[in-house]
Amino acid sequence: MKRFWMIVSPLGCLWGKVRGWLMAGLLVHTSAMVQGATPIVSNQQLRPSLERAIEFLGSQVPAWPRENQCFSCHHQGDGARALASARAQGWKLPAETLDSSQQWLEKLEDWHHQKGDPNAKDPLLADLQFSMTRMLLMPSSMASETESHPWFRSVGERLLPHQKEDGSWALESVPTVGTPGAPGSAWATFWAWRLLKAAAYPAFSPARERAEKWLLQIPIQHVPNA
């Protein structure tokens, strides 16, 4: 299964800002994936572009909730993960860059209750985006004890009711090629499966196994399923 990142723009903000988010996030994520264990700071050809992308994300991720009273999926989801990936690959970020994100992500009960465009809200998308970021930002000591940590169990219990009989998860948004906010069932199912696997909670095993079967047999019909 291929890992891919698709940037979500659920709040109807100006296209220029969304495009900036899209390009900056993809640049950081792609660099981390292509270079693997090699620190991205060693690539002098990419360094100037990455510096600008990380600087842009570093200012926008904490600024959006402060200015809009909304912790959006494309800021606390894709944007925060891009910054976390950059930090893991050797980039030095100001200590406070992700502080507000990390503090808010601790409050699972607040994820569905915030300001923003009500027509663009998808509870499952929010749970997946924020859980992925929370898992990436958690301390290694906590990540090594996932089964005993109540946060993972709470996230899993929120995901299970959304699983379909065939083992998949489906978002309210319908993916189309060429749109920035287009994660589909393959994306949702992969990340739900990964979160349930990370939880290592025995009660989640049947749902995880159904998701694995669905992912292995899904036909690749369009880009969002690739």
HUPE-V903759 format. One record per residue. N is the residue number from 0. PHI is phi in whole degrees, 0 to 359 (* if undefined). OMEGA is omega in degrees with one decimal (* if undefined). Layout:
BEGIN
n=(N	N)
phi=(PHI	PHI)
omega=(OMEGA	OMEGA)
END
This chain:
BEGIN
n=(0	1	2	3	4	5	6	7	8	9	10	11	12	13	14	15	16	17	18	19	20	21	22	23	24	25	26	27	28	29	30	31	32	33	34	35	36	37	38	39	40	41	42	43	44	45	46	47	48	49	50	51	52	53	54	55	56	57	58	59	60	61	62	63	64	65	66	67	68	69	70	71	72	73	74	75	76	77	78	79	80	81	82	83	84	85	86	87	88	89	90	91	92	93	94	95	96	97	98	99	100	101	102	103	104	105	106	107	108	109	110	111	112	113	114	115	116	117	118	119	120	121	122	123	124	125	126	127	128	129	130	131	132	133	134	135	136	137	138	139	140	141	142	143	144	145	146	147	148	149	150	151	152	153	154	155	156	157	158	159	160	161	162	163	164	165	166	167	168	169	170	171	172	173	174	175	176	177	178	179	180	181	182	183	184	185	186	187	188	189	190	191	192	193	194	195	196	197	198	199	200	201	202	203	204	205	206	207	208	209	210	211	212	213	214	215	216	217	218	219	220	221	222	223	224	225)
phi=(*	273	272	218	239	234	274	257	235	275	258	66	284	300	299	300	289	298	297	297	300	301	290	294	296	296	298	293	297	297	299	295	288	293	270	57	283	284	303	291	291	279	269	290	290	275	305	300	293	293	300	292	296	292	297	297	295	297	272	280	301	282	285	301	294	293	270	240	54	213	266	279	296	278	258	279	265	298	296	295	292	298	293	297	296	298	297	294	269	114	282	269	248	306	303	275	304	253	300	295	296	296	295	289	294	291	264	304	290	267	298	261	232	204	283	138	291	296	282	251	271	226	304	293	301	298	300	290	301	288	294	299	293	300	294	291	270	291	300	299	295	286	296	279	235	297	297	268	266	295	299	296	295	297	296	300	293	282	279	305	297	270	287	277	299	280	101	265	241	233	273	290	282	257	288	224	293	98	252	288	257	226	286	245	295	297	299	297	292	299	286	296	300	295	293	294	293	296	295	53	263	306	294	271	302	301	294	294	293	295	295	299	297	294	295	285	252	294	285	273	258	202	304	300	265	289)
omega=(-177.1	177.1	178.2	-178.6	175.9	-173.8	-175.7	177.6	-170.7	-171.2	176.8	179.1	-176.0	-176.0	-179.7	179.6	178.2	-180.0	177.4	176.0	-176.5	-176.5	-179.3	179.8	179.5	179.9	-179.0	-179.5	-177.8	178.8	-179.6	-177.6	-175.8	-173.8	174.6	-175.4	-179.6	-179.8	-176.2	178.7	-179.0	-178.9	-174.6	178.9	-179.1	-169.4	-179.0	179.9	179.9	178.3	179.9	-179.4	-178.5	176.9	179.1	-180.0	-179.1	177.1	-173.9	-177.2	178.2	-176.0	-174.3	179.6	179.1	-176.4	-173.7	-179.1	-178.7	174.9	-170.7	179.7	-176.5	174.3	-178.7	173.9	-174.6	-176.7	-179.8	178.0	176.8	178.4	177.9	177.6	178.8	179.5	179.4	-179.4	172.4	179.2	178.4	177.8	172.9	-173.9	-174.9	-174.5	-176.3	-177.6	-177.4	178.0	-176.9	180.0	-178.8	-178.8	176.2	-173.7	-177.0	-176.4	-178.2	-171.8	-178.0	-174.5	177.9	-179.1	-178.2	-179.5	-178.5	179.7	-176.9	-176.5	177.2	-175.9	-179.7	177.7	178.6	-179.8	-179.2	-178.5	-175.0	178.0	178.6	179.5	-179.7	-179.8	-179.4	-176.4	-175.1	178.8	-178.6	179.6	178.6	-178.6	-179.1	-179.4	-173.0	-174.8	-176.7	-177.3	-175.0	-179.0	-179.2	179.0	179.4	178.6	179.5	179.8	176.1	-178.3	-172.7	-178.3	-177.7	-178.7	179.4	-177.0	-178.8	177.7	-176.2	169.3	-179.1	177.0	178.0	178.9	179.5	-176.6	172.2	-178.7	175.9	177.8	-175.3	-177.6	-170.7	172.1	-176.9	-175.1	179.8	178.1	-177.2	-177.7	179.3	-176.7	174.3	177.5	-178.3	178.8	178.0	177.9	179.1	-179.8	179.1	-179.3	-173.5	-177.6	-179.3	-174.5	179.8	179.6	179.5	179.7	177.1	178.2	178.7	179.7	-179.3	-178.8	-178.3	-176.5	-176.3	177.0	178.5	-175.6	-179.4	-174.0	-179.3	178.3	-174.9	*)
END
